């Protein structure tokens, strides 16, 4: 029944769509990895993004981290994880909030960090870590009507 998606269902469906989008555009020398996995931090602790992109070589650094956010943890996750991924030197960090079809993006280009928000049917043409076209409403289509 439309409109009765549980948070877990929304999370899984959005993850499936964004993974398919990334895999379709991913160059041969890179790979898209889906959780569960742990990415250990140099100091202490670990992160577990829903998806990551890295080079295929063992021990390769994370090039893109993708989180599928739940509304209840969005603000806290975005702030905490943005700083953690920036400290790790991750090239891009995306947070998709599927219930509202909003993609928040942080990218490192030419040594500077850029933030932007892409909503609904707006097109995001990513260049980090590789060219890929993303439309939040397409990633969230089961819930956004």
SULCORRA-V667943 format. One record per residue. N is the residue number from 0. RES is the residue in one small letter. PHI is phi in degrees with one decimal (* if undefined). NEAR is the number of other C-alpha atoms within 10 Angstrom. D_LAST is the distance of its C-alpha to the last C-alpha in whole Angstrom. Layout:
N_RES_PHI_NEAR_D_LAST / N_RES_PHI_NEAR_D_LAST
//
This chain:
0_x_*_4_13 / 1_x_-59.6_8_9 / 2_x_84.0_9_9 / 3_x_-110.7_9_13 / 4_x_-70.7_14_13 / 5_x_-78.0_9_16 / 6_x_-55.5_13_17 / 7_x_-65.6_10_19 / 8_x_-66.2_12_16 / 9_x_-58.8_22_14 / 10_x_-60.7_21_17 / 11_x_-64.2_13_18 / 12_x_-63.6_19_15 / 13_x_-64.7_26_15 / 14_x_-61.6_23_18 / 15_x_-60.3_13_19 / 16_x_-69.4_15_17 / 17_x_-70.0_21_18 / 18_x_-63.2_20_22 / 19_x_-61.0_14_21 / 20_x_-61.5_16_21 / 21_x_-67.6_20_24 / 22_x_-60.9_17_26 / 23_x_-62.9_11_25 / 24_x_-100.9_12_27 / 25_x_-69.4_18_29 / 26_x_-67.0_14_33 / 27_x_-58.4_9_35 / 28_x_-79.5_9_37 / 29_x_-116.9_17_34 / 30_x_-142.9_16_32 / 31_x_-101.5_19_29 / 32_x_-117.0_17_29 / 33_x_-106.7_16_27 / 34_x_-58.7_11_28 / 35_x_-92.7_9_30 / 36_x_-160.9_14_33 / 37_x_-119.5_11_35 / 38_x_-113.8_13_35 / 39_x_-74.9_11_38 / 40_x_-86.8_13_39 / 41_x_-63.3_9_43 / 42_x_-85.9_6_44 / 43_x_-153.5_6_42 / 44_x_83.2_9_39 / 45_x_-155.7_13_36 / 46_x_-118.4_14_33 / 47_x_-138.6_16_30 / 48_x_-66.3_22_27 / 49_x_-68.3_20_24 / 50_x_-141.7_21_25 / 51_x_-142.7_25_28 / 52_x_-117.6_26_30 / 53_x_-150.9_21_34 / 54_x_-69.2_17_36 / 55_x_-72.3_14_38 / 56_x_-66.1_10_41 / 57_x_-59.4_7_42 / 58_x_76.1_8_41 / 59_x_-64.1_11_39 / 60_x_-69.5_17_38 / 61_x_-73.0_19_34 / 62_x_-98.5_20_32 / 63_x_-143.5_22_29 / 64_x_-115.3_25_27 / 65_x_-125.9_22_24 / 66_x_-115.8_23_22 / 67_x_-98.9_22_19 / 68_x_-87.3_24_19 / 69_x_-100.5_18_18 / 70_x_-52.5_12_18 / 71_x_-69.3_8_21 / 72_x_-119.0_9_23 / 73_x_-56.5_15_21 / 74_x_-62.9_11_24 / 75_x_-64.7_10_27 / 76_x_-61.9_14_26 / 77_x_-61.1_17_25 / 78_x_-65.1_10_29 / 79_x_-64.3_10_31 / 80_x_-72.6_17_30 / 81_x_-57.1_19_30 / 82_x_-66.9_11_33 / 83_x_-64.5_15_34 / 84_x_-67.8_20_33 / 85_x_-63.0_16_34 / 86_x_-63.1_11_37 / 87_x_-78.4_13_37 / 88_x_81.7_14_37 / 89_x_-64.5_22_33 / 90_x_-66.5_21_32 / 91_x_-153.2_27_29 / 92_x_-135.8_25_26 / 93_x_-116.2_24_23 / 94_x_-124.2_24_20 / 95_x_-103.6_27_17 / 96_x_-106.8_23_15 / 97_x_-66.1_28_12 / 98_x_-62.4_20_10 / 99_x_-116.6_17_10 / 100_x_52.4_22_10 / 101_x_-123.2_22_14 / 102_x_-113.1_25_17 / 103_x_-101.0_18_20 / 104_x_-127.3_19_23 / 105_x_-122.6_22_27 / 106_x_-129.4_22_29 / 107_x_-107.3_17_33 / 108_x_-130.3_12_34 / 109_x_52.1_6_38 / 110_x_78.7_9_39 / 111_x_-115.2_7_36 / 112_x_-98.4_12_33 / 113_x_-126.3_11_30 / 114_x_-118.6_12_27 / 115_x_-156.0_11_23 / 116_x_-124.2_14_20 / 117_x_-118.4_18_17 / 118_x_-124.3_17_14 / 119_x_55.2_18_10 / 120_x_-88.7_13_12 / 121_x_-65.0_15_15 / 122_x_-98.5_14_18 / 123_x_-110.0_17_20 / 124_x_-100.1_12_23 / 125_x_-76.7_14_25 / 126_x_-120.1_12_29 / 127_x_-112.0_17_29 / 128_x_-89.0_20_30 / 129_x_-155.4_16_30 / 130_x_-65.2_13_28 / 131_x_-155.4_16_24 / 132_x_-100.3_13_21 / 133_x_-130.3_19_18 / 134_x_-125.8_20_14 / 135_x_-51.9_25_13 / 136_x_-64.8_23_9 / 137_x_-73.2_17_11 / 138_x_-74.5_26_12 / 139_x_-113.3_25_9 / 140_x_-61.1_18_7 / 141_x_-72.8_17_8 / 142_x_-117.3_18_6 / 143_x_-93.0_16_4 / 144_x_-125.7_9_0
//
